[in-house]
Amino acid sequence: NFNKHKYEYVHKFDSDEEYKIALYIDKLPNVSTWIRNIDRRPDYSFWLQTSTDKFYPDFILKLINGKILVIEYKGEDRTTNDDSKEKNKIGSVWEDLNPNVGFVMVSANDYMHKIKNKIHRLLH
C-alpha cells in the first residue's frame, strides 16, 4: 500500500489512526521517504530519552530537501497527560538543537494540519 516507505516491510500499526496517518504521509509530495519506527528496539530504532525510559516516536520522514521530521501520534484521550507533555517537551528541545530536524506530536483530529505546517517550516 505504500510507495515511499523505506523498506518493504512496514512495522505494525498500533491503531487505525496510525495507519491513516501513514497513508497520508505516503502521499505528501515533499516527503521523499519515511519509516514506521519500531518501539523498544534501541539498537535499531530512533529514540529520545525521557526522565524514566526511552521514547520511540511513531514516524520518521525524510523530506525532499534532506531534512528530517519525526512524528509522534497520540490518541485523543492521551494528548494532555503528563507522559505526552514530557514527550512533547523533549521533542521540542531536540528540534531546537538542530535546524535540519523537526518534531511534531499529532492526534487523529489535527495530524493533517500539523504535519503540513511543520513540513512547510522545514522546507523554508
BELKAKA-V716520 format. One record per residue. N is the residue number from 0. RES is the residue in one letter. SS is DSSP state (hx for helix, st for strand, lp for the rest). Layout:
BEGIN
N/RES/SS
N/RES/SS
END
This chain:
BEGIN
0/N/lp
1/F/lp
2/N/lp
3/K/lp
4/H/st
5/K/lp
6/Y/lp
7/E/lp
8/Y/lp
9/V/lp
10/H/lp
11/K/lp
12/F/lp
13/D/lp
14/S/lp
15/D/hx
16/E/hx
17/E/hx
18/Y/hx
19/K/hx
20/I/hx
21/A/hx
22/L/hx
23/Y/hx
24/I/hx
25/D/hx
26/K/hx
27/L/lp
28/P/lp
29/N/lp
30/V/st
31/S/st
32/T/st
33/W/st
34/I/st
35/R/st
36/N/lp
37/I/lp
38/D/lp
39/R/lp
40/R/lp
41/P/lp
42/D/lp
43/Y/lp
44/S/lp
45/F/lp
46/W/lp
47/L/st
48/Q/st
49/T/lp
50/S/lp
51/T/lp
52/D/lp
53/K/st
54/F/st
55/Y/lp
56/P/lp
57/D/lp
58/F/st
59/I/st
60/L/st
61/K/st
62/L/st
63/I/lp
64/N/lp
65/G/lp
66/K/lp
67/I/st
68/L/st
69/V/st
70/I/st
71/E/st
72/Y/st
73/K/lp
74/G/lp
75/E/hx
76/D/hx
77/R/hx
78/T/lp
79/T/lp
80/N/lp
81/D/hx
82/D/hx
83/S/hx
84/K/hx
85/E/hx
86/K/hx
87/N/hx
88/K/hx
89/I/hx
90/G/hx
91/S/hx
92/V/hx
93/W/hx
94/E/hx
95/D/hx
96/L/lp
97/N/lp
98/P/lp
99/N/lp
100/V/st
101/G/st
102/F/st
103/V/st
104/M/st
105/V/st
106/S/lp
107/A/lp
108/N/lp
109/D/lp
110/Y/hx
111/M/hx
112/H/hx
113/K/hx
114/I/hx
115/K/hx
116/N/hx
117/K/hx
118/I/hx
119/H/hx
120/R/hx
121/L/hx
122/L/hx
123/H/lp
END
